[in-house]
């Protein structure tokens, strides 16, 4: 019985990509580099629309079931060639990550917490039967890619190099099954603020007529298939004057996420005076955000525990509305790699707005502003925080 159980587990592990390193592991030491000449010139910051400008080079690594990971290659940015029957096009064998690199005051370029993104990327790969990889090797390779284009990393707070590792199934044929071929590629994009308006509070529509994720699903994985279905509700919310959706779930109308970001609310108990910063728990429906984790860590380290509680718990839009009516809603903000911290000023629910307090004359509440500053100071190298910043290039 025990032998059968072990054989069954080994079979499941192979199906989910957990045993594939035994063939050929990802190896950064085998990197091949083909340079683009002449190199591009940096664009002015005011021309950097998020995700529309790309650097000179890209990283590609092919994988096959028979051989494992092939030689990594950095080459000039260009089109991919794929068969029209590739499984990525038909059955959504695709996942991605998003992280950033920053210029620091001492002329270095650092990546922010890339180890966290690699852990999540491997979880996503295992879930959809794509190959896993050695996280440290891919971090090294991304560092080499950034080194090639370090002159294109923009300068200034709010500006950075956005890094997009992507893994797709490339098996040809229309049968549904485990891919036996895959392609991992990384592209990078010099970016400014995610929203053209910069650090400006947004209005949300509490959304219970569409569902972003559900128990037993893949809402905690960064799969492309999670994103396309969310665009229509966003367009519908925009028609009613809201910039994004505040996703609710279940009969309790639990708050889960906002748009493509995690979300935080700050409350105050009017009887005890104790404040609480709260976000939804990681129950399989919530994306395990790196910014989310960073905010939880920093607030637990820096906020006075006699004044603040930092909780991961369920809370509903009804609780938000009731506490707002009692003057106990202090502020709210979204958190994610692209926008980092996005303040919220209003939430549409049941035909009227729940107003979220802001600092008079400003675009956020005090905790939102403080959290954004703490993270920016670490990302731009003004403050050191453990091993959160990985140096990848010297200017």
Secondary structure, DSSP 8 states (H G I E B T S, - for coil): -HHHHHHHHHHHHHHTTTTGGGT----GGG-EE---SS------GGG--TTT---SEEEEEEEETTTEE---EEEE-------TT-HHHHH--EEE--EEEEE-TTSEEEEESHHHHHHHHHHHHHHTT-----HHHHHHHHHHHHHHTGGGS--STT-EEEEEEEEEE---SSS-S--SEEEEEEEEEEE--SSTT-S--EEEEEE-SS-S--TTSSTTS-BTHHHHHHHHHHHHHHHTT-SEEEEEETTTTEEEEETTEEEEEEEE-TTT--EEEEE---SSSS---HHHHHHHHHHHHHS-TTTEEEEE---BHHHHHHHHHTT-EEEEEEEETTTEEEEEEEEEETTEEEE----TTSSS-HHHHHHHHHHHHHHTTSS--TT-EEEEEE-
